[in-house]
């Protein structure tokens, strides 16, 4: 196991050299080079589902051997109740003394398959202790369990949007370890093991800011975040006591000036990270409120400041958000919310080359957190053809306007004729790429095709 030791200053620790680099995205757009019919699009204020973002319930996806918590989990009904994401807690409570049984591994596998069948994804956390001072597992047992779980994590990486570091201490939150594992060395080794167990396109979320500093002592830049040889490209953050007090129960330092320094350090990185979590109470009504976290706008600003993509809606401050009238605003803006503003498509694809552009704004609070296929779909004559774009959708940051210019040969074998032009923001995993519930819907009126997962640009192009 390769240890991811923190650097003393400057840069971020390297990953094993076998990790492939993440794509840097396509060429800079050249809007002036595109001529043709311009169509503009109306923004929709509708609340609707999109993958890897939004309100999420917590689910005990696995709990003990075959009984408590392993039956009666209605994964199939999650989308109908307004969630594309769950927090999947998976218990290893009955295996603190040795290997996970093959029976239980099979049961976890069935539940992960249930996620895929249901058209949803999960942030996953493994745990040994659901209370204090309930024991967690010894170091050797924990590390062996990570290796045992690796085949499942890889087989179902398509529906595991992120893994939380977990394992150590009460609730897997990296505190109150009865085996003394809440220390820098064991935390580093656990994260190293999890990153090795996961495919290179999946990230590990860490609970506390001081723990993030073990791996990112100087923070990260955009280049770090998209350099697959650096650990910066593989980390995220989860806050499990959002708004309970000014330090979020130790997410940040308990007092200033370090608390404000922690917030500033985290804020500088979250546009490149998957950020999600839950509430465990509410900001007290009295006392100092240095970050303006007690007003409706202040709480919206806090979610925006740290680029939240998902949050619990089964406990915490949810009723107050409904009373304040901001629940739907939060539902719309968690994660990405992509609004098509216009497209430019020529009447004819001359020289069998497609040259066009589309522009969108991200009015959500975060960019897409995982790789995403960006495809122009040409549909006509009963056939569909895809033109894949070398675009890094994870750089469609919150608040930005992004233009994508397409200039590529038409697909080989496409017959002459007139074709509709559509946009497909698909999940790149082969198991999911054709499933419409895993495609991104733009926040526009009248463009979404729920049966295909395409956004219809209301454009046509003639192929000579």
C-alpha positions as CSV (number, residue, x, y, z in Angstrom):
1,X,0.0,0.0,0.0
2,X,1.5,3.3,-1.1
3,X,1.3,5.9,1.7
4,X,0.1,9.4,0.7
5,X,2.3,11.4,3.0
6,X,1.6,15.1,3.2
7,X,4.1,17.5,1.8
8,X,5.6,20.0,4.1
9,X,4.9,23.0,1.9
10,X,3.9,23.6,-1.7
11,X,2.3,21.2,-4.0
12,X,0.2,18.1,-3.2
13,X,1.2,14.6,-2.6
14,X,1.6,12.3,-5.7
15,X,-0.5,9.3,-6.4
16,X,0.9,6.0,-7.7
17,X,2.2,6.6,-11.2
18,X,-0.2,4.0,-12.6
19,X,-3.1,6.5,-12.2
20,X,-4.2,8.0,-15.5
21,X,-4.3,11.7,-16.0
22,X,-7.7,13.4,-16.0
23,X,-8.7,15.2,-19.2
24,X,-8.0,18.9,-19.4
25,X,-11.0,19.6,-21.6
26,X,-11.3,20.7,-25.2
27,X,-9.9,23.6,-27.2
28,X,-10.9,27.2,-26.3
29,X,-14.2,28.1,-28.1
30,X,-14.0,30.2,-31.2
31,X,-17.5,31.6,-31.4
32,X,-16.7,33.9,-34.3
33,X,-15.9,30.9,-36.5
34,X,-19.4,29.6,-36.3
35,X,-22.1,30.9,-38.6
36,X,-25.6,29.6,-39.1
37,X,-29.1,29.8,-37.6
38,X,-29.1,31.1,-34.1
39,X,-31.8,29.8,-31.7
40,X,-32.2,31.2,-28.2
41,X,-33.7,29.3,-25.3
42,X,-36.0,30.2,-22.4
43,X,-34.9,29.4,-18.9
44,X,-37.2,27.2,-16.7
45,X,-37.7,27.7,-13.0
46,X,-39.1,24.2,-12.6
47,X,-37.8,21.9,-9.8
48,X,-36.8,18.6,-11.5
49,X,-34.4,15.7,-10.9
50,X,-30.8,15.5,-12.2
51,X,-28.1,13.0,-11.4
52,X,-25.5,13.4,-8.7
53,X,-27.1,16.4,-7.0
54,X,-30.0,17.5,-4.9
55,X,-31.7,16.6,-1.6
56,X,-30.8,13.2,-0.3
57,X,-32.1,10.8,2.3
58,X,-29.9,8.6,4.5
59,X,-30.3,4.9,4.0
60,X,-28.8,2.0,5.9
61,X,-27.9,0.1,2.8
62,X,-26.3,-2.7,4.8
63,X,-26.6,-3.4,8.6
64,X,-25.5,-6.7,10.1
65,X,-26.1,-10.1,8.6
66,X,-29.2,-10.5,6.6
67,X,-31.7,-8.9,9.1
68,X,-31.8,-5.4,10.5
69,X,-31.7,-2.8,7.8
70,X,-31.0,-5.3,5.0
71,X,-34.7,-5.6,4.2
72,X,-37.4,-3.0,3.3
73,X,-35.1,-0.4,1.7
74,X,-37.2,1.1,-1.0
75,X,-34.5,2.1,-3.5
76,X,-36.9,1.8,-6.4
77,X,-39.1,4.5,-5.0
78,X,-36.4,7.1,-4.4
79,X,-36.9,9.0,-7.6
80,X,-40.6,9.2,-7.1
81,X,-39.9,10.8,-3.7
82,X,-37.6,13.4,-5.3
83,X,-34.1,12.0,-4.9
84,X,-31.5,10.8,-7.4
85,X,-28.9,10.5,-4.6
86,X,-28.9,8.7,-1.3
87,X,-26.4,8.6,1.6
88,X,-25.7,4.9,1.8
89,X,-24.5,3.8,5.2
90,X,-23.0,0.3,5.0
91,X,-22.4,-1.4,8.4
92,X,-19.4,-3.6,9.1
93,X,-20.5,-3.8,12.7
94,X,-20.6,-7.6,12.8
95,X,-17.1,-8.1,11.4
96,X,-14.9,-6.2,13.8
97,X,-13.0,-9.3,14.6
98,X,-12.2,-10.6,11.1
99,X,-13.0,-10.8,7.4
100,X,-16.4,-9.8,5.9
101,X,-18.4,-12.9,5.1
102,X,-19.0,-13.8,1.5
103,X,-22.7,-13.9,2.3
104,X,-22.7,-10.3,3.5
105,X,-20.6,-9.2,0.5
106,X,-23.2,-10.7,-1.7
107,X,-26.0,-8.9,0.1
108,X,-24.1,-5.6,-0.3
109,X,-23.7,-6.4,-4.0
110,X,-27.4,-6.9,-4.4
111,X,-28.1,-3.5,-2.8
112,X,-25.6,-1.8,-5.1
113,X,-27.3,-3.5,-8.0
114,X,-30.6,-2.1,-6.6
115,X,-29.2,1.4,-6.9
116,X,-28.4,0.8,-10.5
117,X,-31.8,-0.7,-11.2
118,X,-33.5,2.3,-9.5
119,X,-31.7,4.9,-11.5
120,X,-30.0,6.6,-8.5
121,X,-26.5,7.0,-7.1
122,X,-25.0,7.1,-3.6
123,X,-22.4,8.7,-1.5
124,X,-21.2,5.6,0.4
125,X,-19.8,5.3,3.9
126,X,-18.7,2.2,5.7
127,X,-19.0,2.1,9.5
128,X,-18.4,0.0,12.6
129,X,-19.8,2.1,15.4
130,X,-23.2,3.9,15.4
131,X,-22.7,5.5,18.8
132,X,-20.1,6.6,21.3
133,X,-18.3,4.7,22.9
134,X,-19.2,1.7,20.8
135,X,-16.0,0.1,19.5
136,X,-14.7,0.4,16.0
137,X,-12.4,-2.2,14.4
138,X,-8.6,-2.7,14.9
139,X,-6.3,-1.3,12.2
140,X,-5.5,-4.6,10.5
141,X,-9.1,-5.6,10.3
142,X,-10.1,-2.3,8.8
143,X,-7.4,-2.4,6.1
144,X,-8.3,-5.9,5.2
145,X,-11.9,-4.9,4.8
146,X,-11.0,-2.2,2.3
147,X,-9.2,-4.7,0.2
148,X,-12.2,-7.1,0.4
149,X,-14.6,-4.3,-0.7
150,X,-12.4,-3.1,-3.6
151,X,-14.0,-5.5,-6.2
152,X,-17.5,-4.2,-5.3
153,X,-16.4,-0.6,-5.3
154,X,-15.0,-1.0,-8.8
155,X,-17.9,-3.1,-10.1
156,X,-20.4,-0.5,-9.0
157,X,-18.3,2.7,-9.4
158,X,-21.0,3.8,-12.0
159,X,-23.5,4.3,-9.2
160,X,-21.1,5.2,-6.4
161,X,-20.7,8.9,-7.0
162,X,-18.2,9.3,-4.1
163,X,-16.9,7.3,-1.1
164,X,-16.7,9.0,2.3
165,X,-13.5,8.1,4.2
166,X,-15.6,6.6,7.0
167,X,-14.6,3.4,8.9
168,X,-12.9,5.2,11.9
169,X,-14.7,6.0,15.1
170,X,-18.4,6.8,15.9
171,X,-20.6,6.9,12.7
172,X,-17.4,6.6,10.7
173,X,-16.8,10.3,11.3
174,X,-13.1,10.0,12.3
175,X,-13.5,10.7,16.0
176,X,-14.0,8.7,19.2
177,X,-12.0,5.7,17.9
178,X,-11.8,3.0,20.6
179,X,-8.8,1.6,18.7
180,X,-6.9,4.9,18.6
181,X,-7.3,5.2,14.8
182,X,-8.2,8.9,14.8
183,X,-4.6,9.9,14.2
184,X,-2.8,11.4,11.2
185,X,-1.0,8.1,10.2
186,X,-4.0,5.9,10.2
187,X,-6.1,8.5,8.5
188,X,-3.5,8.8,5.7
189,X,-3.2,5.1,5.3
190,X,-7.0,4.6,5.2
191,X,-7.4,7.2,2.4
192,X,-4.5,5.7,0.5
193,X,-6.1,2.3,0.7
194,X,-9.5,3.7,-0.4
195,X,-8.0,5.5,-3.4
196,X,-6.2,2.4,-4.4
197,X,-9.4,0.4,-4.1
198,X,-11.5,2.8,-6.3
199,X,-11.1,3.5,-10.0
200,X,-9.2,6.6,-10.8
201,X,-12.3,8.6,-11.7
202,X,-13.9,8.3,-8.2
203,X,-13.1,10.5,-5.2
204,X,-13.0,10.2,-1.5
205,X,-14.6,12.8,0.8
206,X,-13.0,13.8,4.1
207,X,-15.0,15.1,7.0
208,X,-12.8,17.8,8.7
209,X,-10.8,20.7,7.4
210,X,-7.8,19.8,9.5
211,X,-7.8,16.3,8.0
212,X,-7.9,17.7,4.5
213,X,-4.7,19.6,5.4
214,X,-3.0,16.3,5.9
215,X,-3.2,15.8,2.2
216,X,-3.5,19.3,0.8
217,X,-1.3,21.5,3.1
218,X,-1.2,24.3,0.6
219,X,-4.7,23.8,-0.8
220,X,-5.1,23.2,-4.5
221,X,-5.2,25.0,-7.8
222,X,-7.3,24.1,-10.9
223,X,-4.3,22.4,-12.4
224,X,-3.8,20.3,-9.3
225,X,-7.5,19.3,-9.3
226,X,-7.3,18.0,-12.9
227,X,-3.9,16.4,-12.6
228,X,-4.6,12.7,-12.2
229,X,-1.1,12.1,-10.7
230,X,-1.9,14.3,-7.7
231,X,-4.1,13.4,-4.7
232,X,-5.8,16.8,-5.1
233,X,-7.7,15.3,-8.1
234,X,-9.2,12.6,-5.9
235,X,-10.5,14.3,-2.7
236,X,-13.7,15.9,-1.7
237,X,-15.4,17.2,1.5
238,X,-18.4,16.2,3.5
239,X,-19.8,18.4,6.3
240,X,-22.0,16.3,8.7
241,X,-23.0,19.1,11.1
242,X,-23.9,21.9,8.8
243,X,-25.2,25.0,10.7
244,X,-25.2,23.3,14.1
245,X,-22.9,26.1,15.4
246,X,-20.3,28.5,14.0
247,X,-17.7,25.7,13.7
248,X,-20.1,23.1,12.4
249,X,-19.2,20.8,15.3
250,X,-15.5,20.8,14.5
251,X,-15.7,20.9,10.7
252,X,-13.7,24.1,11.2
253,X,-11.6,25.1,14.2
254,X,-13.7,25.9,17.3
255,X,-12.6,29.5,17.6
256,X,-11.0,32.4,15.6
257,X,-8.7,33.2,14.0
258,X,-8.2,29.6,13.0
259,X,-11.9,29.0,12.3
260,X,-12.0,31.8,9.7
261,X,-8.7,30.6,8.2
262,X,-10.2,27.1,7.9
263,X,-13.3,28.5,6.1
264,X,-11.2,30.5,3.7
265,X,-8.9,27.5,3.0
266,X,-11.8,25.3,2.2
267,X,-13.7,27.9,0.1
268,X,-10.7,28.3,-2.2
269,X,-10.9,24.6,-3.1
270,X,-14.6,23.5,-3.2
271,X,-15.3,24.6,-6.8
272,X,-13.1,21.6,-7.7
273,X,-14.4,19.1,-5.1
274,X,-17.6,17.1,-4.5
275,X,-19.2,18.7,-1.4
276,X,-22.2,17.3,0.3
277,X,-23.4,16.3,3.8
278,X,-26.1,16.8,6.3
279,X,-27.3,18.9,9.2
280,X,-27.3,17.8,12.8
281,X,-29.1,20.8,14.3
282,X,-29.4,24.6,13.8
283,X,-27.3,27.6,14.4
284,X,-28.2,29.0,17.9
285,X,-30.5,31.9,17.9
286,X,-28.4,34.0,20.2
287,X,-24.7,34.9,20.4
288,X,-22.3,35.9,17.7
289,X,-23.1,35.2,14.0
290,X,-19.9,36.3,12.3
291,X,-20.7,34.6,9.0
292,X,-24.4,35.7,8.8
293,X,-25.7,32.1,9.0
294,X,-29.1,32.8,10.7
295,X,-31.0,34.5,7.9
296,X,-32.5,32.9,4.8
297,X,-30.1,34.7,2.5
298,X,-27.2,34.0,4.8
299,X,-27.9,30.3,4.6
300,X,-28.3,30.3,0.9
301,X,-25.0,32.2,0.7
302,X,-23.3,29.6,2.8
303,X,-24.4,26.8,0.5
304,X,-23.1,28.7,-2.4
305,X,-19.9,29.7,-0.8
306,X,-18.8,26.1,-0.4
307,X,-20.3,24.8,-3.7
308,X,-22.7,22.2,-2.1
309,X,-24.0,19.5,-4.5
310,X,-26.3,17.5,-2.1
311,X,-27.6,17.7,1.4
312,X,-29.9,15.7,3.7
313,X,-33.6,16.6,3.8
314,X,-34.7,14.0,6.3
315,X,-33.6,15.9,9.4
316,X,-32.0,19.2,10.4
317,X,-33.1,22.7,9.3
318,X,-35.5,21.5,6.5
319,X,-38.7,22.7,8.1
320,X,-37.3,26.2,8.6
321,X,-36.3,26.3,5.0
322,X,-39.8,25.5,4.0
323,X,-41.2,28.2,6.4
324,X,-38.7,30.7,5.0
325,X,-39.8,29.8,1.4
326,X,-36.3,28.8,0.3
327,X,-36.6,25.0,0.1
328,X,-37.3,25.1,-3.6
329,X,-34.5,27.5,-4.2
330,X,-32.1,25.1,-2.5
331,X,-33.6,22.2,-4.4
332,X,-33.0,24.0,-7.7
333,X,-29.5,25.2,-6.9
334,X,-27.8,22.3,-5.2
335,X,-25.0,21.2,-7.5
336,X,-25.1,22.2,-11.1
337,X,-28.1,23.8,-12.9
338,X,-27.3,24.3,-16.6
339,X,-29.3,26.7,-18.7
340,X,-28.9,26.6,-22.5
341,X,-29.0,30.2,-23.7
342,X,-28.4,29.7,-27.5
343,X,-27.0,27.5,-30.2
344,X,-25.7,28.3,-33.7
345,X,-26.0,25.6,-36.3
346,X,-25.4,25.9,-40.0
347,X,-28.0,25.0,-42.6
348,X,-25.7,22.5,-44.2
349,X,-22.8,20.4,-42.8
350,X,-20.5,21.3,-45.7
351,X,-17.6,18.9,-46.5
352,X,-19.3,16.5,-44.2
353,X,-18.0,18.6,-41.2
354,X,-20.2,19.6,-38.3
355,X,-19.3,23.2,-37.2
356,X,-21.7,24.6,-34.6
357,X,-21.8,26.0,-31.1
358,X,-23.9,26.0,-28.0
359,X,-23.8,28.3,-24.9
360,X,-25.0,27.5,-21.4
361,X,-24.9,29.2,-18.0
362,X,-24.5,27.3,-14.7
363,X,-26.9,29.0,-12.2
364,X,-26.4,26.2,-9.6
365,X,-23.9,26.2,-6.8
366,X,-21.4,23.7,-8.2
367,X,-20.0,22.1,-11.3
368,X,-20.8,18.5,-12.2
369,X,-18.6,16.5,-9.8
370,X,-17.8,13.5,-12.0
371,X,-16.7,13.0,-15.6
372,X,-19.5,13.6,-18.1
373,X,-19.9,12.8,-21.8
374,X,-20.8,15.7,-24.0
375,X,-22.4,14.6,-27.3
376,X,-24.1,16.3,-30.2
377,X,-26.8,13.9,-31.4
378,X,-27.9,13.9,-35.0
379,X,-31.3,12.2,-35.5
380,X,-33.1,11.5,-38.7
381,X,-34.4,8.8,-41.0
382,X,-35.0,6.5,-38.0
383,X,-31.3,6.6,-37.1
384,X,-29.3,8.4,-34.4
385,X,-25.6,9.4,-34.6
386,X,-23.4,10.8,-31.9
387,X,-20.6,13.3,-32.2
388,X,-18.5,13.1,-29.0
389,X,-17.0,16.3,-27.8
390,X,-13.6,16.6,-26.0
391,X,-15.1,18.9,-23.3
392,X,-14.5,18.8,-19.5
393,X,-17.9,19.5,-18.1
394,X,-16.4,19.5,-14.5
395,X,-15.1,23.0,-15.5
396,X,-18.5,24.4,-16.1
397,X,-18.2,26.2,-12.7
398,X,-21.0,27.8,-10.8
399,X,-21.9,31.3,-12.0
400,X,-20.1,30.9,-15.3
401,X,-21.2,31.1,-19.0
402,X,-19.6,28.4,-21.1
403,X,-19.6,28.2,-24.9
404,X,-18.7,24.9,-26.6
405,X,-17.6,25.0,-30.3
406,X,-18.0,21.9,-32.3
407,X,-15.8,21.4,-35.4
408,X,-15.6,17.7,-36.3
409,X,-16.1,15.3,-39.2
410,X,-19.5,13.8,-39.3
411,X,-19.8,10.2,-38.1
412,X,-18.7,7.7,-40.8
413,X,-21.6,6.2,-42.7
414,X,-24.2,8.9,-41.9
415,X,-26.6,9.0,-44.9
416,X,-27.5,12.2,-46.6
417,X,-30.6,13.9,-45.2
418,X,-31.9,16.4,-42.7
419,X,-31.2,15.7,-39.1
420,X,-32.5,17.1,-35.8
421,X,-29.7,18.4,-33.6
422,X,-29.8,17.5,-29.9
423,X,-27.5,17.7,-26.9
424,X,-26.7,14.6,-24.8
425,X,-24.9,15.1,-21.4
426,X,-24.6,11.4,-20.7
427,X,-23.0,9.4,-17.9
428,X,-19.8,8.0,-19.5
429,X,-20.1,4.6,-17.8
430,X,-21.2,2.0,-20.5
431,X,-23.7,0.6,-18.0
432,X,-25.5,4.0,-17.7
433,X,-24.7,6.0,-20.8
434,X,-27.9,5.1,-22.7
435,X,-30.1,5.5,-19.6
436,X,-32.0,8.8,-19.7
437,X,-32.3,9.0,-15.9
438,X,-28.5,9.4,-15.7
439,X,-28.3,12.2,-18.3
440,X,-28.3,15.9,-17.4
441,X,-31.4,17.8,-18.2
442,X,-30.9,21.5,-18.9
443,X,-33.1,24.1,-17.1
444,X,-35.1,25.1,-20.1
445,X,-38.7,25.0,-21.2
446,X,-39.6,22.4,-23.8
447,X,-36.2,20.9,-24.6
448,X,-36.0,17.8,-22.4
449,X,-36.9,14.3,-23.8
450,X,-37.4,12.0,-20.8
451,X,-37.5,9.0,-23.0
452,X,-34.0,9.5,-24.5
453,X,-32.2,11.8,-22.1
454,X,-31.6,14.3,-24.9
455,X,-32.0,18.1,-24.8
456,X,-33.5,19.1,-28.2
457,X,-31.8,22.2,-29.5
458,X,-34.7,22.8,-31.9
459,X,-32.2,23.0,-34.7
460,X,-31.7,21.0,-37.9
461,X,-28.8,20.4,-40.2
462,X,-28.7,19.0,-43.7
463,X,-26.0,16.4,-44.5
464,X,-25.3,16.5,-48.3
